[in-house]
Amino acid sequence: MNRLGTRWRGKLPIPQHAHPLVRRFFSELNSQQTTLTEVAERGGIHRATMSDWRYSRCPTIANFNAALNVIGFELKIVPLKD
């Protein structure tokens, strides 16, 4: 993995108004000490696109799943608990 651009490693801001899945994704990026650039390069997503998820846009399912796969997660549909 590319270790350049470590300024934000583990310190990516997570706005409270972001979608809960996006907040969880960025929380996991911080805990794994991964940068947006590293995920973007491996997932084939523009870094700016992922950054926008925190502030003004919701991710598409395809992009979000690709980003999750890079960090070892996947998006699933599960039944609601009664």
TIRO-2110 file (N, C-alpha, C; in Angstrom, 1 decimal):
// TIRO-2110
0.8, -1.2, 0.0, N, 1, A
0.0, 0.0, 0.0, CA, 1, A
0.9, 1.3, 0.0, C, 1, A
0.4, 2.3, -0.7, N, 2, A
1.2, 3.5, -0.8, CA, 2, A
1.1, 4.2, 0.6, C, 2, A
2.2, 4.6, 1.1, N, 3, A
2.2, 5.3, 2.4, CA, 3, A
2.5, 6.8, 2.3, C, 3, A
2.3, 7.3, 1.1, N, 4, A
2.5, 8.8, 1.0, CA, 4, A
1.2, 9.5, 1.4, C, 4, A
1.3, 10.7, 1.8, N, 5, A
0.1, 11.5, 2.1, CA, 5, A
-0.5, 11.0, 3.5, C, 5, A
0.3, 10.9, 4.4, N, 6, A
-0.1, 10.3, 5.7, CA, 6, A
-0.7, 11.4, 6.7, C, 6, A
-0.8, 12.6, 6.3, N, 7, A
-1.3, 13.7, 7.1, CA, 7, A
-2.6, 13.4, 7.8, C, 7, A
-3.6, 12.8, 7.0, N, 8, A
-4.9, 12.5, 7.5, CA, 8, A
-5.1, 11.1, 8.0, C, 8, A
-4.0, 10.3, 7.9, N, 9, A
-4.2, 8.9, 8.3, CA, 9, A
-4.7, 8.7, 9.8, C, 9, A
-5.9, 8.1, 9.9, N, 10, A
-6.5, 8.0, 11.2, CA, 10, A
-7.2, 9.2, 11.8, C, 10, A
-7.2, 10.3, 11.0, N, 11, A
-7.8, 11.5, 11.5, CA, 11, A
-8.8, 12.1, 10.5, C, 11, A
-9.4, 11.3, 9.6, N, 12, A
-10.4, 11.8, 8.7, CA, 12, A
-11.6, 12.4, 9.4, C, 12, A
-12.0, 13.6, 9.2, N, 13, A
-13.2, 14.1, 9.9, CA, 13, A
-14.5, 13.4, 9.4, C, 13, A
-15.4, 13.2, 10.4, N, 14, A
-16.7, 12.5, 10.1, CA, 14, A
-17.8, 13.4, 10.6, C, 14, A
-18.4, 14.2, 9.7, N, 15, A
-19.6, 15.0, 10.1, CA, 15, A
-20.7, 14.2, 10.6, C, 15, A
-21.4, 14.7, 11.6, N, 16, A
-22.5, 14.0, 12.2, CA, 16, A
-23.7, 13.9, 11.3, C, 16, A
-23.8, 14.8, 10.3, N, 17, A
-25.0, 14.8, 9.4, CA, 17, A
-24.8, 13.9, 8.2, C, 17, A
-23.6, 13.2, 8.1, N, 18, A
-23.4, 12.3, 7.0, CA, 18, A
-24.3, 11.0, 7.3, C, 18, A
-24.6, 10.3, 6.2, N, 19, A
-25.3, 9.1, 6.3, CA, 19, A
-24.6, 8.1, 7.3, C, 19, A
-25.4, 7.4, 8.1, N, 20, A
-24.8, 6.4, 9.1, CA, 20, A
-23.8, 5.4, 8.5, C, 20, A
-24.1, 4.9, 7.3, N, 21, A
-23.2, 4.0, 6.6, CA, 21, A
-21.9, 4.7, 6.2, C, 21, A
-22.0, 6.0, 5.8, N, 22, A
-20.8, 6.7, 5.4, CA, 22, A
-20.0, 7.0, 6.7, C, 22, A
-20.6, 7.4, 7.8, N, 23, A
-19.9, 7.6, 9.0, CA, 23, A
-19.2, 6.3, 9.5, C, 23, A
-19.8, 5.2, 9.4, N, 24, A
-19.2, 3.9, 9.7, CA, 24, A
-18.0, 3.6, 8.8, C, 24, A
-18.1, 3.9, 7.5, N, 25, A
-17.1, 3.7, 6.6, CA, 25, A
-15.8, 4.5, 7.0, C, 25, A
-16.1, 5.8, 7.2, N, 26, A
-14.9, 6.7, 7.6, CA, 26, A
-14.3, 6.3, 8.9, C, 26, A
-15.2, 5.9, 9.8, N, 27, A
-14.7, 5.4, 11.1, CA, 27, A
-13.7, 4.2, 10.9, C, 27, A
-14.1, 3.3, 10.0, N, 28, A
-13.3, 2.2, 9.8, CA, 28, A
-12.0, 2.6, 9.1, C, 28, A
-12.1, 3.5, 8.2, N, 29, A
-10.8, 4.0, 7.5, CA, 29, A
-9.9, 4.5, 8.6, C, 29, A
-10.4, 5.3, 9.5, N, 30, A
-9.6, 5.8, 10.6, CA, 30, A
-9.0, 4.7, 11.5, C, 30, A
-9.8, 3.7, 11.8, N, 31, A
-9.3, 2.7, 12.7, CA, 31, A
-8.2, 1.8, 11.9, C, 31, A
-8.4, 1.7, 10.6, N, 32, A
-7.4, 0.9, 9.8, CA, 32, A
-6.2, 1.8, 9.4, C, 32, A
-6.2, 3.1, 9.8, N, 33, A
-5.1, 4.0, 9.4, CA, 33, A
-4.9, 4.0, 7.9, C, 33, A
-6.1, 4.1, 7.1, N, 34, A
-6.1, 4.1, 5.7, CA, 34, A
-6.5, 5.5, 5.2, C, 34, A
-5.9, 5.9, 4.1, N, 35, A
-6.3, 7.2, 3.5, CA, 35, A
-7.3, 7.0, 2.3, C, 35, A
-8.0, 8.1, 2.0, N, 36, A
-8.9, 8.1, 0.9, CA, 36, A
-8.1, 7.8, -0.4, C, 36, A
-7.0, 8.3, -0.6, N, 37, A
-6.2, 8.1, -1.8, CA, 37, A
-5.9, 6.6, -1.9, C, 37, A
-5.5, 5.9, -0.9, N, 38, A
-5.2, 4.4, -1.0, CA, 38, A
-6.5, 3.7, -1.4, C, 38, A
-7.6, 4.0, -0.8, N, 39, A
-8.8, 3.3, -1.1, CA, 39, A
-9.2, 3.6, -2.6, C, 39, A
-9.1, 4.9, -3.0, N, 40, A
-9.5, 5.3, -4.3, CA, 40, A
-8.7, 4.5, -5.4, C, 40, A
-7.4, 4.5, -5.1, N, 41, A
-6.5, 3.8, -6.1, CA, 41, A
-6.9, 2.3, -6.2, C, 41, A
-7.1, 1.6, -5.1, N, 42, A
-7.4, 0.2, -5.2, CA, 42, A
-8.8, -0.1, -5.6, C, 42, A
-9.8, 0.8, -5.3, N, 43, A
-11.2, 0.6, -5.7, CA, 43, A
-11.6, 1.2, -7.0, C, 43, A
-10.8, 1.9, -7.6, N, 44, A
-11.2, 2.5, -8.9, CA, 44, A
-12.2, 3.6, -8.8, C, 44, A
-12.1, 4.4, -7.7, N, 45, A
-13.1, 5.5, -7.4, CA, 45, A
-12.3, 6.7, -7.2, C, 45, A
-12.8, 7.8, -7.7, N, 46, A
-12.1, 9.1, -7.5, CA, 46, A
-12.1, 9.5, -6.0, C, 46, A
-11.0, 10.0, -5.6, N, 47, A
-10.8, 10.4, -4.2, CA, 47, A
-11.8, 11.4, -3.8, C, 47, A
-12.0, 12.4, -4.7, N, 48, A
-13.0, 13.5, -4.4, CA, 48, A
-14.4, 13.0, -4.3, C, 48, A
-14.7, 11.9, -5.0, N, 49, A
-16.1, 11.3, -4.9, CA, 49, A
-16.3, 10.8, -3.5, C, 49, A
-15.3, 10.1, -2.9, N, 50, A
-15.5, 9.6, -1.6, CA, 50, A
-15.5, 10.7, -0.6, C, 50, A
-14.7, 11.7, -0.8, N, 51, A
-14.7, 12.8, 0.2, CA, 51, A
-16.0, 13.5, 0.2, C, 51, A
-16.7, 13.6, -1.0, N, 52, A
-18.0, 14.3, -1.1, CA, 52, A
-19.1, 13.5, -0.3, C, 52, A
-18.9, 12.2, -0.1, N, 53, A
-19.9, 11.4, 0.7, CA, 53, A
-20.1, 11.9, 2.1, C, 53, A
-19.1, 12.6, 2.6, N, 54, A
-19.2, 13.1, 4.0, CA, 54, A
-20.0, 14.4, 4.0, C, 54, A
-20.0, 15.1, 3.0, N, 55, A
-20.6, 16.5, 3.0, CA, 55, A
-21.8, 16.7, 2.2, C, 55, A
-21.9, 16.3, 0.9, N, 56, A
-23.0, 16.7, 0.1, CA, 56, A
-23.6, 15.6, -0.7, C, 56, A
-23.0, 14.4, -0.8, N, 57, A
-23.6, 13.4, -1.7, CA, 57, A
-23.6, 12.0, -1.0, C, 57, A
-24.5, 11.2, -1.4, N, 58, A
-24.6, 9.8, -0.9, CA, 58, A
-23.9, 9.0, -2.0, C, 58, A
-23.3, 7.9, -1.5, N, 59, A
-22.6, 7.1, -2.5, CA, 59, A
-23.5, 6.2, -3.3, C, 59, A
-23.2, 5.9, -4.5, N, 60, A
-23.9, 4.9, -5.3, CA, 60, A
-23.6, 3.5, -4.6, C, 60, A
-24.5, 2.6, -4.8, N, 61, A
-24.2, 1.2, -4.2, CA, 61, A
-22.9, 0.6, -4.8, C, 61, A
-22.7, 0.7, -6.1, N, 62, A
-21.5, 0.1, -6.7, CA, 62, A
-20.3, 0.8, -6.2, C, 62, A
-20.2, 2.1, -6.1, N, 63, A
-19.0, 2.7, -5.6, CA, 63, A
-18.8, 2.4, -4.1, C, 63, A
-19.9, 2.5, -3.3, N, 64, A
-19.7, 2.2, -1.9, CA, 64, A
-19.3, 0.8, -1.6, C, 64, A
-19.8, -0.2, -2.3, N, 65, A
-19.4, -1.6, -2.2, CA, 65, A
-18.0, -1.8, -2.6, C, 65, A
-17.5, -1.1, -3.7, N, 66, A
-16.1, -1.2, -4.1, CA, 66, A
-15.2, -0.7, -3.0, C, 66, A
-15.6, 0.5, -2.4, N, 67, A
-14.8, 1.1, -1.4, CA, 67, A
-14.7, 0.2, -0.1, C, 67, A
-15.9, -0.4, 0.2, N, 68, A
-15.9, -1.3, 1.3, CA, 68, A
-15.1, -2.6, 1.1, C, 68, A
-15.1, -3.1, -0.1, N, 69, A
-14.3, -4.3, -0.4, CA, 69, A
-12.8, -4.0, -0.2, C, 69, A
-12.4, -2.8, -0.5, N, 70, A
-11.0, -2.5, -0.4, CA, 70, A
-10.5, -2.6, 1.1, C, 70, A
-11.4, -2.2, 2.0, N, 71, A
-11.0, -2.3, 3.4, CA, 71, A
-11.5, -3.6, 4.1, C, 71, A
-12.0, -4.5, 3.3, N, 72, A
-12.4, -5.8, 3.9, CA, 72, A
-13.8, -6.0, 4.4, C, 72, A
-14.7, -5.2, 3.8, N, 73, A
-16.1, -5.2, 4.2, CA, 73, A
-17.0, -5.4, 2.9, C, 73, A
-18.2, -5.7, 3.1, N, 74, A
-19.2, -5.8, 2.0, CA, 74, A
-20.5, -5.3, 2.5, C, 74, A
-21.3, -4.8, 1.5, N, 75, A
-22.7, -4.3, 1.8, CA, 75, A
-23.6, -5.5, 1.6, C, 75, A
-24.5, -5.7, 2.6, N, 76, A
-25.5, -6.8, 2.5, CA, 76, A
-26.9, -6.3, 2.9, C, 76, A
-27.8, -7.1, 2.4, N, 77, A
-29.2, -6.9, 2.8, CA, 77, A
-29.5, -8.0, 3.8, C, 77, A
-30.0, -7.6, 4.9, N, 78, A
-30.3, -8.5, 6.0, CA, 78, A
-31.8, -8.3, 6.5, C, 78, A
-32.5, -9.3, 6.9, N, 79, A
-33.8, -9.1, 7.4, CA, 79, A
-33.8, -8.3, 8.7, C, 79, A
-34.9, -7.5, 8.9, N, 80, A
-35.1, -6.8, 10.1, CA, 80, A
-35.4, -7.7, 11.2, C, 80, A
-34.9, -7.4, 12.4, N, 81, A
-35.2, -8.2, 13.6, CA, 81, A
-36.6, -7.8, 14.1, C, 81, A
-37.4, -8.8, 14.5, N, 82, A
-38.7, -8.5, 15.0, CA, 82, A
-38.7, -7.9, 16.4, C, 82, A
END
